[in-house]
Amino acid sequence: MVRSRLRLRVALRACFLLAGSVLLPAPAAALSLGVETTPAGDLFPALDLSQSRAADASEAYAGNGLLRLRVAHPGRSRTVRLSVSTPGLLAPAVIDARIDGEVVLRPRLQWDIRALREIRAVRRQTLQVTLDSPGLKPIVRTIEVRLHPLDEALYFVREGASRIDLGWSFAAWVDPQDPVIDELLELAGIDASEQMRAPSSRAGRLERARAIWLGLERHGLRYADDSAGISQGPVVYSQRVRLLSSTWGERVANCLDGSVLIASALERLGVGSFLVLVPGHAFVGFYTDDARHEAEFLETTLLGFAGRSQPAATGSVEPAIRQRALEGFEAARRAGRDRYRKIAPRLDGRHRPDYALIDISKARAYGIMPLAVGRGDRAGSAPVAFSTPLRPQRPARQNP
């Protein structure tokens, strides 16, 4: 009898222990949050501003992928809200998502353009990400970032085994609808009040390019021997590209500034254009046929070319300006043609980032839109980190 009672007590105790283990709530599986940027610790707002959000893009994946939020939850799926804030945003970026396992979110940051235009150099600041989920304590991650100004173009990143070619983003500084282009075309004597079609003939396209050069001469734009390079590796490759309003207002342009300005005017007139990048230099080209097999090139270091023309002693200076512009345009054509012939074999896609041809229409097809920092009519979108083609397009032949 005693032995049977002892067995009963042991069995009951085991039963209560088992019942207790079932009734006690299991500890919640932990959420985790990681914040990643490419390049590590850097933000380039121009890459966000060159793209509009695609109509079918969700808040969780609307960004370009250079800012990533890695969220993991090993248990059952949970609803979370993430908020990203840093100085220079119009408002924090907010993402509502359901997490099941591990996901990588790509938020899009809405930048305050007016605030960004005041930034003249790289600025150190903090970026804070807050993760909230019902029933759990918020997770807060704060990292220090370097915010880059709008006139800095990131065109290549080499981090570890990763290679990200962002050269097509140079097309963001080509803006045919910028008010500066209206002023330039007026000085060029071209009525561009309506959408224009490109002339069908090579001579007609050359004439439009020549008129643009004359407009630049009338404005008094001069080439400035100012290196555009900011960072040339080994991790970050970036160059300074002035906004069109800055180039126009200051009346000076380095090789890249002048190329972007001329490409903007050519695109406005329906003439397909492209930028050619070589180590420490850039020049502009444009197609002279509909098939885009033939092209001309302009060496923008010859902006403000003095030539042999002499200023008028008295009376109107217009004849002298016209003569100087004509001489400068022809000199720029010769120099551009010679330079292109020397470097064309390296425009094969295997020598990037040092050598690249940025076809503006192809860049638009990849979703690289004008920055349009003063207009707010950006359209189209594509993740910039995935916009690089396998091989750049380049003229098959050149017939000056």
GIRA-V699349 format. One record per helix or strand. SS is the DSSP state (H for helix, E for strand). FROM is the first residue (numbers start at 1). LEN is the number of residues. If there is no record, write none. Layout:
# GIRA-V699349
SS,FROM,LEN + SS,FROM,LEN
This chain:
# GIRA-V699349
H,2,22 + E,31,7 + E,42,3 + H,45,5 + H,59,3 + E,67,20 + E,89,1 + E,93,13 + E,111,1 + H,113,5 + E,123,10 + E,139,10 + E,152,8 + E,162,4 + H,167,7 + H,179,9 + H,202,18 + E,222,2 + E,229,4 + E,236,5 + H,244,7 + E,252,2 + H,255,14 + E,273,6 + E,281,7 + E,295,4 + H,300,3 + H,318,29 + E,356,4 + H,360,6 + H,384,3
